[in-house]
Amino acid sequence: MSTAGALDRTRPPPSEELRPLELPFFHRFRLDNGLKLLVAENRKLPEVSLRLILEAGAAAERPELGGVAELTGRLLSEGAAGRSALEMAAWLDRLGAAFGASVGYDVANLSMHFLSDVSDGALDYLRAVVREPAFEEEEVARVRQERLDEIERHLDEPAVLADLRLIRTIYGDHPYGRPAGGEPETVARLGAGEVTGFHEDQYLPDGAVLIACGALDPLAFKDAVALRFDDWTGAGGISELPPPSSEAPAGGLLLVDREHSAQAEIRVGRIGMEYGAPDFFPATLANAILGGLFNSRINMNLREDKGWTYGARSSFGFRRSAGPFVVSTAVESAAAAGAFREILAEIRSLVERPPDADELRLAKNALTLSLPRQFETPSLVTRKVATQQIYELPEDYWETYVDRVEAVTPEEIVEAAGSRISAESMTLLAVAAATEVGPMLEDVGDVRVENAESG
Amino acid sequence: MSHSSSPPPRSRDASEVSFDFEEQVLDNGLRVVLHEDRAAPIVAVHLMYHVGSKDERTGRKGFAHLFEHLLFQGSEHVAESEHFKFIQNAGGTLNGSTWFDRTNYYETLPSSHLDLALWLESDRMGFFAPGITQEKLDNQRDVVKNERRQAYENRPYGLAFETVLRMAYLEGHPYRHPTIGFMEDLDAATLENVHEFFDSYYGPNNAVLVLAGDFDTKDALRRIDRYFGEIPPRPRPPPVEVRPPALDGERRGTIEDQVHVPRVYLMYHAPSFNAPEFETSDLLSHLLADGKSSRLHHGLIYDKRIAGEVHAFTWPTECAGMFFVVATARPGVSAESLEEAMMEAIAGLGGDGLNEDEVEGARNRARRALVQQLNGIGERADAFAHAAVLRGEPAYVNDAFSRYREVTLEGCAGLAGEIFDDDRLVSLHVVPSPEDSEAE
């Protein structure tokens, strides 16, 4: 091999010049009814990704009707514009398009993906589900029962059970203490009247934003949307919840007894922060150092050093109000107590001393150099723009993102970790077999045992 | 190097999606597929080795996957835990996976770091042995055992697939066990096994390297030759023989789990990824369970209201193929009555039960899903690698669009009649264990 001799394998090859990222250009329109349109052309493939963001998330529901936002989202396509549920299904499936209503605490996100040769049909479909859903009592009753069955099925998953019990413990009566999709007690009460009322109040054009990216002509696309949605009127306010009580107590150590568990599902969490908080970037970097990446401290300790788990991570659930900060892992049962101790020790050490230069570099690079990947496809692009819109971030948010990350100092990270991730405020939770892990957890804290089935 | 293909024509019409690529073979036998796409400043590097769980020997089930973990633990010039760190420090993403027929290692990162990925992948292909230690083996053995606990044992219905495989294939068949393997076999793995396995299966002549994204093809080839060209080829053991499954009558079983409701798994021996009928078989899965108008959604969820979830899918295996139909019961519905309704829906695809409109819808959904699957370079590299390793023809990625379009109603009905036969059927019921039903 002629070139082999010149190759030095003992050190990593240097980086070459980084081509600057060109973010997609979005055409901005506003219809007379207030509906905002953000449209970008990308003709790489004959596809279109579209998202309609509506102020119709769980934050907009009354507590006694918890789950109505989710149920409304599911029922949009179950009969509309004079077509039955089955006819709607056949219509969408014949187009070959995908439609989904993803309803979180903040907003409802109606997303579509389709090949560009069926764009007109896809927009007709979107108009039908947004503007003319039927919400017939019979279909509401069916989908409500499907939803109740699903809630019960999901509780078979130890990870789902752990997440639900954790948020209930750390948020108490605040809406973030309940799943965004509602709980069985309130879902069971919902009928066509509640769903129709929620749709009338929340599915409004002024305050909504439609984001599209793909093989389309932006002006023609705008006209096609206007043609279908210009008779839509009404304005909705931003649905925002009160901030969770900062007085919420640390929840101690909760053991959810699930007999015959092959592992202990572990959570360590507390109330975190909202999107766009002043220390958003320092806290995001603190999390990247602690548990946001494969090479973060918690995973390197619990997985690569101890071998206790397949993986351990931490994350902030950024929302319009303060979502949770959670460390999640599943460990072999014998390591449950050790896992809690090590996680808390890693949190303490993050608060006690600034990260070293290499660690900080890794965390910053992971956030900034990954941007081109995060904007690669139409679906990814519309998701990124949706985030900017939902959280009312600056219009140049993604253009200035790299600079904002780079500006963060080690001291700011320590400070953010101290106020947002401190070990003393954490609630500890395990879903595990109590007979197996209960005794060993007594050394970690005051154990409160709950049953997996009850509550 | 030998040159062996010319790029297919390019088109941007919705009915004809095509990706340019070039294929080369290095002198040491490493096959290289290069797909240049300069839209974003990123590159996907995907290395697929033609070895998987089917190549494992008795008493070492799960070894191919354990070995995959070890390949992230450093090599002669890359220190322990540095592999992930280098890629993440470049803003990249990475992973690996093991399956019956193949094991892959891949990263997507800024194109300014292409050499970094080539350096890392070539170091573990050419200089792996000096880096491995007993300590690393023991650590990753523990990690993998916890992966088995987390993803299978502690998960509802988590042991269903391995039970189906055990029922479907006779003792000694290479597809009879799951890639995650078994605890006692993982415990038995030795450092000697690690070295043997590496020497047998991880030579350049047993791999395909795919690059997709922002690079110049000629320049990238020079770089690849520089990093990989000096790694000598190694003799590979003859491929294991995958005998066609015994089609000697249906097999039935029941297991208990900590679940609220029963779930029924039906598996039919079906065309493999290599068979000419693969796309037709795959389209049958769309007809059954993709979309709310599909047969199982319509019949079991909407009309009869006996199922909470329905799924149908093919496993694109290299040899014996598998077609799965899975349904989860609503509370109060027995596995037996659920299965009866599933069989009825499946039978409806044969004979003259299908209509042209639903087949056209299924074709449209399959092609849309294909576009969405291939819109990122990472997934595209993965598709090229699978096509090259399992089918021996990377061009399949482009052919797939027209092959799905050309599936006919008659083809669907004919294949349904052939594969949905009781002699090809494995049926597993997963039911709530008595103590869990009492808790209702």
Chai-1 contact restraints between the chains, C-beta under 6 A:
chainA,res_idxA,chainB,res_idxB,connection_type,confidence,min_distance_angstrom,max_distance_angstrom,comment,restraint_id
A,M1,B,G229,contact,1.0,0.0,6.0,A-B,restraint_1
A,M1,B,E230,contact,1.0,0.0,6.0,A-B,restraint_2
A,T3,B,R226,contact,1.0,0.0,6.0,A-B,restraint_3
A,A4,B,E230,contact,1.0,0.0,6.0,A-B,restraint_4
A,L7,B,R226,contact,1.0,0.0,6.0,A-B,restraint_5
A,R9,B,H77,contact,1.0,0.0,6.0,A-B,restraint_6
A,T10,B,H77,contact,1.0,0.0,6.0,A-B,restraint_7
A,P12,B,F86,contact,1.0,0.0,6.0,A-B,restraint_8
A,P12,B,L116,contact,1.0,0.0,6.0,A-B,restraint_9
A,P13,B,D115,contact,1.0,0.0,6.0,A-B,restraint_10
A,P13,B,L116,contact,1.0,0.0,6.0,A-B,restraint_11
A,P13,B,W119,contact,1.0,0.0,6.0,A-B,restraint_12
A,S15,B,S112,contact,1.0,0.0,6.0,A-B,restraint_13
A,S15,B,H113,contact,1.0,0.0,6.0,A-B,restraint_14
A,E16,B,S112,contact,1.0,0.0,6.0,A-B,restraint_15
A,L18,B,P110,contact,1.0,0.0,6.0,A-B,restraint_16
A,L18,B,S112,contact,1.0,0.0,6.0,A-B,restraint_17
A,R19,B,P41,contact,1.0,0.0,6.0,A-B,restraint_18
A,K44,B,A39,contact,1.0,0.0,6.0,A-B,restraint_19
A,L45,B,V371,contact,1.0,0.0,6.0,A-B,restraint_20
A,L45,B,N375,contact,1.0,0.0,6.0,A-B,restraint_21
A,P46,B,A14,contact,1.0,0.0,6.0,A-B,restraint_22
A,E47,B,V371,contact,1.0,0.0,6.0,A-B,restraint_23
A,A89,B,K292,contact,1.0,0.0,6.0,A-B,restraint_24
A,A89,B,S293,contact,1.0,0.0,6.0,A-B,restraint_25
A,A90,B,S293,contact,1.0,0.0,6.0,A-B,restraint_26
A,D93,B,G291,contact,1.0,0.0,6.0,A-B,restraint_27
A,D93,B,S293,contact,1.0,0.0,6.0,A-B,restraint_28
A,D93,B,G361,contact,1.0,0.0,6.0,A-B,restraint_29
A,R94,B,G361,contact,1.0,0.0,6.0,A-B,restraint_30
A,G96,B,N364,contact,1.0,0.0,6.0,A-B,restraint_31
A,G96,B,R365,contact,1.0,0.0,6.0,A-B,restraint_32
A,G96,B,R368,contact,1.0,0.0,6.0,A-B,restraint_33
A,H113,B,Q372,contact,1.0,0.0,6.0,A-B,restraint_34
A,L115,B,A14,contact,1.0,0.0,6.0,A-B,restraint_35
A,L115,B,R368,contact,1.0,0.0,6.0,A-B,restraint_36
A,S116,B,A14,contact,1.0,0.0,6.0,A-B,restraint_37
A,D117,B,A14,contact,1.0,0.0,6.0,A-B,restraint_38
A,D149,B,G308,contact,1.0,0.0,6.0,A-B,restraint_39
A,D149,B,R330,contact,1.0,0.0,6.0,A-B,restraint_40
A,E152,B,H260,contact,1.0,0.0,6.0,A-B,restraint_41
A,D156,B,P156,contact,1.0,0.0,6.0,A-B,restraint_42
A,D156,B,V259,contact,1.0,0.0,6.0,A-B,restraint_43
A,D156,B,H260,contact,1.0,0.0,6.0,A-B,restraint_44
A,P158,B,N154,contact,1.0,0.0,6.0,A-B,restraint_45
A,H260,B,Q258,contact,1.0,0.0,6.0,A-B,restraint_46
A,S261,B,N154,contact,1.0,0.0,6.0,A-B,restraint_47
A,A262,B,R149,contact,1.0,0.0,6.0,A-B,restraint_48
A,A262,B,E153,contact,1.0,0.0,6.0,A-B,restraint_49
A,A262,B,N154,contact,1.0,0.0,6.0,A-B,restraint_50
A,Q263,B,R149,contact,1.0,0.0,6.0,A-B,restraint_51
A,Q263,B,Q150,contact,1.0,0.0,6.0,A-B,restraint_52
A,Q263,B,N154,contact,1.0,0.0,6.0,A-B,restraint_53
A,L293,B,Q88,contact,1.0,0.0,6.0,A-B,restraint_54
A,F294,B,F84,contact,1.0,0.0,6.0,A-B,restraint_55
A,N295,B,F84,contact,1.0,0.0,6.0,A-B,restraint_56
A,N295,B,K85,contact,1.0,0.0,6.0,A-B,restraint_57
A,N295,B,Q88,contact,1.0,0.0,6.0,A-B,restraint_58
A,R303,B,V143,contact,1.0,0.0,6.0,A-B,restraint_59
A,E304,B,S81,contact,1.0,0.0,6.0,A-B,restraint_60
A,G307,B,N139,contact,1.0,0.0,6.0,A-B,restraint_61
A,G307,B,D142,contact,1.0,0.0,6.0,A-B,restraint_62
A,G307,B,V143,contact,1.0,0.0,6.0,A-B,restraint_63
A,T309,B,N146,contact,1.0,0.0,6.0,A-B,restraint_64
A,Y310,B,N146,contact,1.0,0.0,6.0,A-B,restraint_65
A,Y310,B,E147,contact,1.0,0.0,6.0,A-B,restraint_66
A,Y310,B,Q150,contact,1.0,0.0,6.0,A-B,restraint_67
A,A330,B,Q150,contact,1.0,0.0,6.0,A-B,restraint_68
A,E332,B,N146,contact,1.0,0.0,6.0,A-B,restraint_69
A,L362,B,N89,contact,1.0,0.0,6.0,A-B,restraint_70
A,N365,B,N89,contact,1.0,0.0,6.0,A-B,restraint_71
A,N365,B,G91,contact,1.0,0.0,6.0,A-B,restraint_72
A,A366,B,Q88,contact,1.0,0.0,6.0,A-B,restraint_73
A,L369,B,G91,contact,1.0,0.0,6.0,A-B,restraint_74
A,L369,B,P110,contact,1.0,0.0,6.0,A-B,restraint_75
A,S370,B,G91,contact,1.0,0.0,6.0,A-B,restraint_76
A,P372,B,A40,contact,1.0,0.0,6.0,A-B,restraint_77
A,P372,B,P41,contact,1.0,0.0,6.0,A-B,restraint_78
A,P372,B,I42,contact,1.0,0.0,6.0,A-B,restraint_79
A,R373,B,I42,contact,1.0,0.0,6.0,A-B,restraint_80
A,R373,B,T108,contact,1.0,0.0,6.0,A-B,restraint_81
A,E376,B,A40,contact,1.0,0.0,6.0,A-B,restraint_82
A,E376,B,G376,contact,1.0,0.0,6.0,A-B,restraint_83
A,T377,B,N375,contact,1.0,0.0,6.0,A-B,restraint_84
A,T377,B,G376,contact,1.0,0.0,6.0,A-B,restraint_85
A,E453,B,A439,contact,1.0,0.0,6.0,A-B,restraint_86
